[in-house]
């Protein structure tokens, strides 16, 4: 689709429809962006105001992202720790136990079973943390946030905008 096609399409849209497209302008192809900018200038439309997020329905304290919530920060810290140390916590004791069982206890089935059970517990903990991360509820709309950068339902961002940091 060429820029001329985008231009003619945008001419048929109402102002509020153009405003909705402006919100997701970063996802458009360059030809569509150029045609959209031209139509917005022609109509003298103002860019949409960024949403104002608050900590809760009964609060006026502003928040800019999911990172502003302590529950989410704690979950991310756990996920990072699991990602860094899960192999070490699961495999190192198992390998040491298997070597120890072979040398000292002549292939002790009890020690080997304990090592395998330990590995299973650590891996299960890692899986639980990842499931909790993917199942985290958006504090703005109470739907699952998912793995995207923004909430699929309401658009609440996972990370603070770059200009704030």
C-alpha positions as a Markdown table, in Angstrom:
| # | Residue | x | y | z |
|---|---|---|---|---|
| 1 | Unk | 0.0 | 0.0 | 0.0 |
| 2 | Unk | 1.5 | 3.4 | -1.0 |
| 3 | Unk | 1.4 | 6.7 | 0.7 |
| 4 | Unk | -1.4 | 7.9 | -1.6 |
| 5 | Unk | -3.6 | 5.0 | -0.5 |
| 6 | Unk | -3.0 | 5.8 | 3.2 |
| 7 | Unk | -3.7 | 9.5 | 2.5 |
| 8 | Unk | -7.0 | 8.7 | 0.9 |
| 9 | Unk | -7.9 | 6.3 | 3.7 |
| 10 | Unk | -7.1 | 8.8 | 6.4 |
| 11 | Unk | -9.2 | 11.5 | 4.7 |
| 12 | Unk | -12.3 | 9.3 | 5.2 |
| 13 | Unk | -11.8 | 8.9 | 8.9 |
| 14 | Unk | -13.3 | 11.1 | 11.6 |
| 15 | Unk | -11.1 | 13.1 | 14.0 |
| 16 | Unk | -11.6 | 10.7 | 16.9 |
| 17 | Unk | -10.6 | 7.8 | 14.7 |
| 18 | Unk | -7.4 | 9.6 | 13.6 |
| 19 | Unk | -6.7 | 10.3 | 17.3 |
| 20 | Unk | -6.9 | 6.6 | 18.0 |
| 21 | Unk | -4.4 | 5.9 | 15.2 |
| 22 | Unk | -2.1 | 8.5 | 16.5 |
| 23 | Unk | -1.8 | 6.7 | 19.8 |
| 24 | Unk | -0.3 | 3.7 | 18.0 |
| 25 | Unk | 1.7 | 5.7 | 15.5 |
| 26 | Unk | 5.0 | 4.0 | 16.4 |
| 27 | Unk | 3.6 | 0.7 | 15.0 |
| 28 | Unk | 2.9 | 2.1 | 11.5 |
| 29 | Unk | 4.9 | 1.8 | 8.4 |
| 30 | Unk | 6.8 | 4.9 | 7.2 |
| 31 | Unk | 4.3 | 5.6 | 4.4 |
| 32 | Unk | 1.4 | 5.5 | 6.8 |
| 33 | Unk | 3.2 | 7.8 | 9.2 |
| 34 | Unk | 3.8 | 10.4 | 6.5 |
| 35 | Unk | 0.2 | 10.3 | 5.3 |
| 36 | Unk | -1.1 | 10.4 | 8.9 |
| 37 | Unk | 1.1 | 13.4 | 9.8 |
| 38 | Unk | 0.0 | 15.2 | 6.7 |
| 39 | Unk | -3.7 | 14.6 | 7.5 |
| 40 | Unk | -3.2 | 15.7 | 11.2 |
| 41 | Unk | -1.6 | 18.9 | 10.1 |
| 42 | Unk | -4.3 | 19.6 | 7.5 |
| 43 | Unk | -7.0 | 19.2 | 10.2 |
| 44 | Unk | -4.9 | 20.9 | 12.9 |
| 45 | Unk | -5.4 | 18.1 | 15.3 |
| 46 | Unk | -3.6 | 18.1 | 18.6 |
| 47 | Unk | -1.7 | 15.0 | 19.6 |
| 48 | Unk | -3.6 | 12.9 | 22.2 |
| 49 | Unk | -2.8 | 13.5 | 25.9 |
| 50 | Unk | -0.8 | 10.7 | 27.5 |
| 51 | Unk | -2.9 | 8.7 | 30.0 |
| 52 | Unk | -2.6 | 9.6 | 33.6 |
| 53 | Unk | -2.2 | 6.5 | 35.7 |
| 54 | Unk | -2.9 | 6.5 | 39.5 |
| 55 | Unk | -1.9 | 4.0 | 42.2 |
| 56 | Unk | -5.5 | 2.9 | 42.8 |
| 57 | Unk | -9.1 | 3.8 | 42.1 |
| 58 | Unk | -9.3 | 5.7 | 45.5 |
| 59 | Unk | -5.9 | 7.3 | 45.1 |
| 60 | Unk | -4.6 | 10.3 | 43.2 |
| 61 | Unk | -0.9 | 9.4 | 43.6 |
| 62 | Unk | 0.5 | 9.2 | 40.1 |
| 63 | Unk | 2.4 | 6.1 | 38.8 |
| 64 | Unk | 4.1 | 5.8 | 35.4 |
| 65 | Unk | 4.6 | 2.0 | 35.1 |
| 66 | Unk | 4.3 | -1.4 | 36.6 |
| 67 | Unk | 7.8 | -0.9 | 38.0 |
| 68 | Unk | 6.3 | 1.6 | 40.5 |
| 69 | Unk | 4.5 | -1.3 | 42.4 |
| 70 | Unk | 6.4 | -3.1 | 45.1 |
| 71 | Unk | 4.7 | -6.4 | 44.4 |
| 72 | Unk | 5.9 | -6.4 | 40.9 |
| 73 | Unk | 9.4 | -5.2 | 41.9 |
| 74 | Unk | 9.7 | -8.2 | 44.3 |
| 75 | Unk | 8.5 | -10.6 | 41.7 |
| 76 | Unk | 11.0 | -9.3 | 39.2 |
| 77 | Unk | 13.8 | -9.6 | 41.7 |
| 78 | Unk | 12.8 | -13.3 | 42.4 |
| 79 | Unk | 12.6 | -14.0 | 38.7 |
| 80 | Unk | 16.1 | -12.5 | 38.1 |
| 81 | Unk | 17.6 | -14.5 | 41.0 |
| 82 | Unk | 16.0 | -17.7 | 39.7 |
| 83 | Unk | 17.3 | -17.0 | 36.2 |
| 84 | Unk | 20.8 | -16.4 | 37.5 |
| 85 | Unk | 21.1 | -19.2 | 40.0 |
| 86 | Unk | 18.6 | -21.9 | 39.1 |
| 87 | Unk | 21.2 | -24.0 | 37.2 |
| 88 | Unk | 23.8 | -23.6 | 40.0 |
| 89 | Unk | 21.2 | -24.4 | 42.7 |
| 90 | Unk | 19.8 | -27.4 | 40.8 |
| 91 | Unk | 22.8 | -28.9 | 39.1 |
| 92 | Unk | 25.8 | -28.3 | 41.4 |
| 93 | Unk | 24.4 | -30.2 | 44.4 |
| 94 | Unk | 23.1 | -32.9 | 42.1 |
| 95 | Unk | 26.5 | -33.4 | 40.3 |
| 96 | Unk | 28.4 | -33.2 | 43.6 |
| 97 | Unk | 25.9 | -35.7 | 45.2 |
| 98 | Unk | 26.2 | -38.1 | 42.3 |
| 99 | Unk | 30.0 | -38.0 | 42.3 |
| 100 | Unk | 30.0 | -38.4 | 46.1 |
| 101 | Unk | 27.5 | -41.2 | 45.9 |
| 102 | Unk | 29.6 | -43.1 | 43.3 |
| 103 | Unk | 32.9 | -42.7 | 45.1 |
| 104 | Unk | 31.9 | -43.0 | 48.7 |
| 105 | Unk | 28.6 | -44.9 | 48.9 |
| 106 | Unk | 29.0 | -47.1 | 45.8 |
| 107 | Unk | 26.1 | -45.7 | 43.9 |
| 108 | Unk | 23.8 | -45.1 | 46.8 |
| 109 | Unk | 20.3 | -45.0 | 45.5 |
| 110 | Unk | 19.2 | -42.9 | 48.5 |
| 111 | Unk | 21.7 | -40.1 | 47.8 |
| 112 | Unk | 21.0 | -40.2 | 44.1 |
| 113 | Unk | 17.3 | -39.9 | 44.8 |
| 114 | Unk | 17.8 | -37.0 | 47.2 |
| 115 | Unk | 19.9 | -35.2 | 44.6 |
| 116 | Unk | 17.2 | -35.7 | 41.9 |
| 117 | Unk | 14.5 | -34.5 | 44.3 |
| 118 | Unk | 16.5 | -31.4 | 45.1 |
| 119 | Unk | 16.9 | -30.6 | 41.4 |
| 120 | Unk | 13.2 | -31.1 | 40.8 |
| 121 | Unk | 12.3 | -28.8 | 43.7 |
| 122 | Unk | 14.5 | -26.0 | 42.4 |
| 123 | Unk | 13.3 | -26.3 | 38.8 |
| 124 | Unk | 9.6 | -26.4 | 40.0 |
| 125 | Unk | 10.3 | -23.2 | 42.0 |
| 126 | Unk | 11.6 | -21.6 | 38.8 |
| 127 | Unk | 8.6 | -22.6 | 36.8 |
| 128 | Unk | 6.2 | -21.3 | 39.6 |
| 129 | Unk | 8.0 | -17.9 | 39.5 |
| 130 | Unk | 7.7 | -17.7 | 35.7 |
| 131 | Unk | 4.0 | -18.6 | 35.8 |
| 132 | Unk | 3.4 | -15.9 | 38.5 |
| 133 | Unk | 5.3 | -13.4 | 36.3 |
| 134 | Unk | 3.1 | -14.2 | 33.3 |
| 135 | Unk | -0.1 | -14.3 | 35.4 |
| 136 | Unk | 0.6 | -10.9 | 37.2 |
| 137 | Unk | -2.6 | -8.8 | 37.2 |
| 138 | Unk | -2.4 | -5.2 | 35.8 |
| 139 | Unk | -3.1 | -2.8 | 38.7 |
| 140 | Unk | -5.0 | -0.5 | 36.4 |
| 141 | Unk | -7.5 | -2.9 | 34.8 |
| 142 | Unk | -7.1 | -6.1 | 36.8 |
| 143 | Unk | -6.6 | -8.2 | 33.7 |
| 144 | Unk | -3.5 | -10.4 | 33.2 |
| 145 | Unk | -0.6 | -8.2 | 32.1 |
| 146 | Unk | 1.1 | -10.9 | 30.1 |
| 147 | Unk | 4.6 | -10.8 | 28.7 |
| 148 | Unk | 4.2 | -7.7 | 26.5 |
| 149 | Unk | 5.7 | -4.2 | 27.2 |
| 150 | Unk | 2.3 | -2.8 | 27.7 |
| 151 | Unk | -0.9 | -4.2 | 29.2 |
| 152 | Unk | -2.9 | -5.8 | 26.4 |
| 153 | Unk | -6.2 | -4.5 | 27.8 |
| 154 | Unk | -5.5 | -0.9 | 29.0 |
| 155 | Unk | -2.0 | -0.1 | 27.7 |
| 156 | Unk | -0.4 | 0.5 | 31.1 |
| 157 | Unk | 3.4 | 0.3 | 30.5 |
| 158 | Unk | 5.6 | -2.3 | 32.2 |
| 159 | Unk | 8.6 | 0.1 | 32.3 |
| 160 | Unk | 8.9 | 3.7 | 32.9 |
| 161 | Unk | 9.3 | 6.0 | 29.9 |
| 162 | Unk | 12.9 | 6.5 | 28.8 |
| 163 | Unk | 12.8 | 10.2 | 29.3 |
| 164 | Unk | 11.9 | 9.8 | 33.0 |
| 165 | Unk | 15.0 | 7.7 | 33.8 |
